[in-house]
């Protein structure tokens, strides 16, 4: 029987929130809402109500799907892309709008874009987000992504990226079954990230109350022209449905009959009222999943093994289901009119996934196996009619596996695994790869069936695991491949060792160099030079990143010679690049010319060019030339788009551009980029580089608590990757030390900075000089607290950096922090250096002048500090400098000059200076000298001097006595 439509009941609050969000978007805002609830609770119904009100708004919808053993790859993304094409009107216009990266869309919709070997499928989130952003620029846009509990990793990345980068005029609506998202579900990480960033409004749909069930039932009965309501039947309805709207809809047409007790039986009420032929057809459709294409269903019904009635069965007695009738179309019509099935643009679907799940459970084991085999054959036939896609191959593999035909399941899993890996569908690639490994022992002559040896399968599965950020598992599988690799293939083993070294780096393991050395021992010069050249490049890269530039130069030179011998432009270019960077690290400016030569040698190979744009911009950052660094990085961003680069390369180039913005003072632009880019990145070396800079910028912007929280959250990852790379070690140590100083923990800060004077440290001035300045501040704080700290090792390290371009600035800052040099030398020093150092130096000089009693000079200098810090957004400096001005009473334009009372013993509260009165108030609060120093932004030693003066003037001997005097005033 048809299902009437009830008014939306019990959702006034939620619909109001959605309507308000839609109004906000119409006004030019952007919003993201998450609608969560159990199956059948009405998530889609609520969204239908909203979109019905979305006049003048473009709506695109994508729905995730489950293929039985995992998410159907790209299901929701295909829907979004279809909606984009419909909104734009012409497929070729969409492809043109995607630009050079359009090839990435071939993984989602091969019928739209022809697959290409360099499609760059990992750019799917970026490309789809850009297309949706373009739509939102024309008119308000609602993007609906449903059933994210069935999402694959790329779909989750799109959802997170859209939420992070949503332009004005875009409303993003995300739904998922809360009861299907357990603790280990990957969607939980995405939702936690969105909650932490406060990017979403969450709506949790609860079950209806008894009165709401009654109201909904009355609406449904009125719509069905039923005039009477039986109180007992309605009470039974409320009890049986348990307040789930979908169950109310299913049950209301059966009031007055014996209602089933189980929720599963409720879902089958309509199915049981169909004819035997229609039931048989529904079971055939259920084996396909939530939906099936028309032509695929026709092929399955025509398959002799189904005994459907379309063709005589050729397998005597082996009918999967009873006959669906001589006119299958009429049988389908019956199921559609009963609203068990619904008609879509391309096929049939169950009205609700819950019904599909219940009908599928009605299949006998033998029926399931034969139907899945028929679907596998039909989908293989469909490959000849439609473009090949990851989704089709994945479904074929799944159907053969569920049919229990293990040889076909293994072959299809390997094909699907490779296609998913090429299409950046990491979660699907991992699932199919792991399944192939599981099936291997169960299939005779598995190597012949799979078309590759087991160790090669292990290699590709390890790479897929790395791509899905399961680095620890990837490393374990890679080692299995190494153990199995045949001894008569030394070049292949060397390549596997090379891959494992890369995986080890992503896993935070320090075994990379050892693996590379082992690989190099397997390949002889002159025989396997192609493999050898890449291994030497890896050796040079590891040494450079680990802070061993001399070793890096040696390995890069060997790689260059090998690359030249075999005519490999890529090896030559990367080797020159690595050697040039290593020379610059050692202070040899001749390295810049080699880096430029590396670009020329790249001759259009993206790997060589990407190294130039990443490392070439980085070395200019190291010497403080923000303009040149920004020019190279900006050019690299454009090149990455033209070449369709991987997201990793593009992010590293953009990250260097953001650093150039920080150095020259464009902090708002840099902060916006970090907020948009860092959270979606999985734990990796890339996330470490960028999250450290993000935390540092937060700190200096004055968002200290956020910076402290970010550092705590990332500490384990920073430490793990810091063991592998010198730049990470130096930067994370310095940021953590600065945060420790803000917590008034100078001992911890100096401990972190002691790495710069550790024995056998290779001196890299670009990394060491900023650390030495932070170490000087920690030493000064400890000395002010009465500790005797030797600064000689730090001075010796400073002297070793004298030839570096930024040495004048950092050495001046070092001396000023220790009190052995003037702050004016830091503030007024021309030359390279990050722009925030000058306002910081002005603030410190202003504080010195204030302590010295030069109120006019302090007001002028602190005012300049505030103005210059505000210009770049250095809120930490603004807060401290403005705090000094306010507490000293220097905020007014024309301070009334009055003489300070002369200090004298025992002359009462009125004898205290303004600063001493501030200190006394804090003493009365019970603060220690260190805490007073932090509150007033002075040194602990200065605070101690003030406290001693207060005790002397008040004629008391303890802090408690002084505090008591303040209560008598």
Secondary structure, DSSP 8 states (H G I E B T S, - for coil): ---------S-HHHHHHHHHHHHHHHTT--EEEEEEE-TTSSHHHHHHHHHTT-TT-EEEEEE--B-SSSB-TTHHHHHHHHHHHHHHS-HHHHHHHHGGGGGGGGGT-TTTS---TT--GGGHHHHHHHHHHHHHHHS-EEEEEE-GGG--HHHHHHHHHHHHH--TTEEEEEEEEGGG--TT-HHHHHHHHHHHTT--EEEE-----HHHHHHHHHHHHHHTT-----HHHHHHHHHHHTT-HHHHHHHHTTTTS---SSHHHHHTHHHHTS-HHHHHHHHHHHTT-SEEEHHHHHHHHHSGGG--SSS--SSTT--SSS---S-HHHHHHHHHHTTSEEE-SSEEEESSHHHHHHHHHTS-HHHHHHHHHHHHHHHHHHHHHS---HHHHHHHHHHHHHTT-HHHHHHHHHHHHHHHHHTT-HHHHHHHHHHHHHHHTTSTTHHHHHTS-HHHHHHHHHHHHHHTT-HHHHHHHHHHHHHHS-TT-HHHHHHHHHHHHHHHHHHT-S-HHHHHHHHHTTS-TTTSHHHHHHHHHHHHHHHHHTT-HHHHHHHHHHHHHHHHHHT-HHHHHHHHHHHHHHHHHTT-TTHHHHHHHHHHHHTT-HHHHHHHHHHHHHHHHHTT-HHHHHHHHHHHHHHHHHHT--HHHHHHHHHHHHHHHHHHT-HHHHHHHHHHHSTTS-SSHHHHHHHHHHHHHHHHHT-HHHHHHHHHHHHHHHHHHHTT-HHHHHHHHHHHHHHHHHTT-HHHHHHHHGGGGSTT----HHHHHHHHHHHHHHHHHHHHTT-----HHHHHHHHTTTTSTTHHHHHHHHHHHHTSS-HHHHHT--SS--THHHHHHHHHHHHHHHHTT-HHHHHHHHHHHHHHHHHHT-HHHHHHHHHHHHHTT--SSS----------TT--GGGS-HHHHHHHHHHHTT--HHHHHHHHTS-HHHHHHHHHHHHHHHT-SSHHHHHHHHHT-
